[in-house]
Amino acid sequence: MSTNPTPRGFTSNIGAILAAAGGAVGLGNIWRFPYMLGQNGGGAFLLIYILFVLLIGIPLMMTEFIIGRRSQRNVVGAYKALSGGRKGWVVLGIFGIVAAFLIYAFYSVVAGWTLNYIVLSGSGRLAGLEPDAVANVFANFTQGSFLPLLCQLLFLALTGIVITMGVQKGIEKVGKILMPILFLLLILMCVRSLTLSGSQEGMKFLFKPDFSKLTGQSVLSALGQSFFSLSIGMGAMVTYGSYIRKEDRLFKTSIWIALCDLLVAVLAGVVIFPAVFAFGMDPASGPELVYVVLPNVFNNMPAGTLFSLIFFLLLGIAALTSTISLLEIIVAFAVEELHWKRTTASLVSTLLVFVVGAFCTLSFGPLQNAKLFDRTIFDLFDLITASYLMPIGALLMTIFLGWCYPKAEVKDELSNNGTLKARAFELYYIILRYIAPLALVIILISGIIG
Ligand code: TRP
């Protein structure tokens, strides 16, 4: 008999929180959130975003955890087990695997960039360059083929190695080590940014809402961003939920993870916008914000080389704990449903993702003219997953757990077999059944109409 109560999963609640927070905190918080906010008018976007996280994000994360922990399976196995094998719901699981695959393909491009930028900033090769030259470094790098592909492959390999080490020795351990380091580095960066003269403008931009800049499209973006950032809507948290111990409280665990995620996004804003404004740069410059605008900012500040190295390390760490969660969705499926060995599953999935992901990398260079609906391959992957697949996945998931699964069982899982009072259960259930699906439908429709 094993002495370990949950041999398949995380060994402690703090381990589960850090691992899942690692999956949530990522490029989404430090790269995507700031540029989305920059393009959507600042404070008003932040406010809507926070509302979505609290009102829909946390209940949906709980929903994924319930599905995962109840079934003790990967995302496909979970729907198979809980739906009594009804084929339709199994498709929702497969949908999750496909979405994870697509996200991983484009996400690993930007994750790979961090490696090059860690080397560039650490070796001082960005120091003292004129703004044009900094922009050229980025353009030459991303428009190339060999180096960005190599960086992507290295990042995929690093992720694959962690996943091969398993849930406890790989995912949980890496989360426990890297997440505290990430917070420390982030706080260092905040102090640096806030002590620059002229930083108040940036704080105003971040925290003072201007609702005139808000459009229907930005509300959809805020929702898409909250799903992307919390990793909900396609089964990452179902997989991690299956690793959470039966005695842990799902409600508390979800709140901690969501708050960590929100905190990192806001702190990333605090790092970036005061510095951007202090040096008169453009906050609405889009995906290039952290790779082109920030290096200029670093060049203008005392000890800039050191802080630029810290920043890109931070970005790389955040990306790694997230790519780990993306690969685990796929590998857990291959191991549990297809009965592959963990090593084989990691290797094969990594190679497959690289084949597809390479197109995303090349869409910045040789394939930049391959466009559909006026968007590059990379942009399409991003748009399709964050704005459509994740909200649709989330909608179907709420219909499954809210309408097609017995309420008593949901309550049983959330209250740890009735041992917890679960006072918030009725509120959660109303959000699950009515509010979340309604909000999702409205936002999906308004997004499609434009
Ligand atoms: N949440 C991560 C981020 O903010 C990205 C991510 C990791 C993700 N795993 C996911 C997104 C699963 C959706 C689903 O960077």
Residues whose N, C-alpha, C, O or C-beta is under 5 A from the ligand:
A	BS01	LIG	G23 A24 V25 G26 L27 G28 N29 F227 F228 S229 L230 S231 I232 A236 S322 S325 L326
